[in-house]
């Protein structure tokens, strides 16, 4: 069986696949809106799921990579907006 590969072509670890497979609110690319609720991703339910599923370091690493991909897909998003939307919330400790 082939390992899942993200859009950027880098292999995904089994841990990330397991966690992301349980998350119900996922990004719909290239719009970066939630597939479940259509709000800008990460929506509040996605943030809560990711807070509960990853430790702080893993969560920050995961969303930082997604922020870089979103910046390519959403060229109108400023660096400040990208940080606020994808990374700032992820730095919190523990579940929401």
Protein Blocks (a to p, Z undefined) as FASTA:
>chain_A
ZZdddfkopacdfklmmmmmmpmbdcddfklpafklopacddfklmmmmmmmpcfklmmm
mmmmmmmmmmmmmmmbcfklmmmmmmmmmmpgcjZZ
